[in-house]
Amino acid sequence: MMRHWRVLLSALMISLPWPAPASVADAPVSSGPLLSLTRVEAAKPLLQRRLQPASVHVPLRQWVTEDGLRVAWLHTPQLPMLDARLIYDAGAARDGSQPGLATALTSLLDEGTEVRDAQAVAEGFEQLGAVFSASSFRDMAMLQLRVLSEPGVRDAAMALLAEVASRPALTEQDWLRQQESMRIGQRQRQQSPAGRAGLLFFQKLYGDHPYANPPGGLAAAIERMRIEDIRAFHRRYFSRQNAVLVLVGDLPLADAEVLARQVSVQLPAGQPAPALPPVPALTKAIRHHENFASQQVHVILGEVGISRQDPDYYALTVANELLGGSGFGTLLMRELREKRGLTYGVSSQFALMREAGPFQIAFSTRADQAEAALELTQSLLRRFVQEGPAAAEVARAKQNLMQSFPRYLASNDQLASYLGLMAFYGLPGDYLDQYLSRLAAVTPEQVRDAVSRRLHPDRMLVVTVGPAPATAESRPVRAPAAEAAAAREAVAP
């Protein structure tokens, strides 16, 4: 019977579209093969409607249970589903001197509890038609659950989720098996220029800061790690006072309050994780190269960027959309790939975390043209910071961002992810409601001002992994005037 339910649910999820925004298109129309011709509008009104961003309203509710568990809830009754997140402030930034602790713990959560073995846990979720996963990042550890919202099914699945989170078995045998899996992951990372470059970039940029710890851990720390270290990490960080519960789906508020209380009482009491230290900015340019036998060089350049709550977030989001954040059509993609064929792809991003995450530009290129590609990238970035984008470019970037944003909220799973970030990082409850209007309010002057203050092309970290860079004698000399002219042409509207 449950299998039939799951097949039916899959069919519903494929066939039922997300409700469209109310508009004149919602008015009744005649049926027939020429349905699309029953309403004809002039080109100008059609264009105006297309350029107007869809409004977003997310009636989020947040509260704290009597036991101290923070809860974020959203009622979406369109499908009989519940998406839940249990998020802990227990990512790699809490690993301390043992990088990999958070990942080791989350990888062991489905290996059994104090009262069930791994097979019983897997069968428990499967018999309920539930999908469970656990993962860790730099800031957080996250447990995810998707299940039917029928009360008996969802309550049992949530109880099992709480059991897995609060009473994992964490046996020596399971850790030895997982330790070998993490060793394999370390070897695979070392075989990839991009993987090694990413690791080096964070280590060189963050130094002694907790963000230098990679979520996947380090080989030496994984070898030293013992099961008691993992148990101690769980006791310290997996408490209800250090967690956020997110509930999105066909779940009325009264039921959500009861369910949150039931989960809360199953989780152990504890203390919130302490605040992370601020991230110091770079004071000078740093260049680091690691030799690697390959045909390509992977390049990452950047600096300390912004946090989740930075006031320059919206202006820098628009700037990054133009620089390298949206794929084809960006400044970097146009100049490095389309005009010169120096790389298959190049991107830029501001990685947002609790404290300042990195701003970075990354690409791979042939070893014999790596230095030329790096110099051009630095020159383009320098010019972009000095002059800033034109008003027409800012308007285009804002329109692209506003039109694409509602698509990221088109499913319970996506909404649960956004709500989890909002609750975890302490963003205001109307963050999603106000996102489009705040983005629309960004001016070209604000973009240019934010870029000039927050990006520093002459004191960035550059990490390259690949064959040794060409010497100054072997590379063609390019006059500064010619370099400046090329950059000027590249950023011209």
HELIX and SHEET records of a PDB file:
HELIX    1   1 MET A    2  SER A   15  1                                  14    
HELIX    2   2 VAL A   24  ASP A   26  5                                   3    
HELIX    3   3 LEU A   35  LEU A   37  5                                   3    
HELIX    4   4 ALA A   43  LEU A   51  1                                   9    
HELIX    5   5 ALA A   92  ARG A   94  5                                   3    
HELIX    6   6 LEU A  101  LEU A  108  1                                   8    
HELIX    7   7 LEU A  109  GLU A  111  5                                   3    
HELIX    8   8 ALA A  118  GLN A  127  1                                  10    
HELIX    9   9 PRO A  151  SER A  166  1                                  16    
HELIX   10  10 GLU A  172  GLN A  190  1                                  19    
HELIX   11  11 PRO A  193  TYR A  206  1                                  14    
HELIX   12  12 PRO A  210  ALA A  212  5                                   3    
HELIX   13  13 ALA A  219  ARG A  224  1                                   6    
HELIX   14  14 ILE A  227  TYR A  237  1                                  11    
HELIX   15  15 ARG A  240  ASN A  242  5                                   3    
HELIX   16  16 LEU A  253  GLN A  266  1                                  14    
HELIX   17  17 TYR A  313  ASN A  320  1                                   8    
HELIX   18  18 GLU A  321  GLY A  325  3                                   5    
HELIX   19  19 LEU A  331  LEU A  332  1                                   2    
HELIX   20  20 MET A  333  GLU A  338  3                                   6    
HELIX   21  21 ALA A  367  GLN A  369  5                                   3    
HELIX   22  22 ALA A  370  GLU A  387  1                                  18    
HELIX   23  23 ALA A  391  SER A  404  1                                  14    
HELIX   24  24 PHE A  405  LEU A  409  5                                   5    
HELIX   25  25 ASN A  412  TYR A  425  1                                  14    
HELIX   26  26 TYR A  431  ALA A  440  1                                  10    
HELIX   27  27 PRO A  444  ARG A  454  1                                  11    
HELIX   28  28 PRO A  457  ARG A  459  5                                   3    
HELIX   29  29 PRO A  480  VAL A  491  1                                  12    
SHEET    1   A 6 ARG A  61  VAL A  64  0                                        
SHEET    2   A 6 ARG A  70  HIS A  75 -1                                        
SHEET    3   A 6 ALA A 243  GLY A 249  1                                        
SHEET    4   A 6 MET A  81  TYR A  88 -1                                        
SHEET    5   A 6 ALA A 141  LEU A 148 -1                                        
SHEET    6   A 6 VAL A 131  SER A 136 -1                                        
SHEET    1   B 5 ILE A 286  ASN A 291  0                                        
SHEET    2   B 5 LEU A 461  GLY A 466  1                                        
SHEET    3   B 5 GLN A 296  VAL A 304 -1                                        
SHEET    4   B 5 PRO A 358  ARG A 366 -1                                        
SHEET    5   B 5 VAL A 346  PHE A 350 -1                                        
END                                                                             
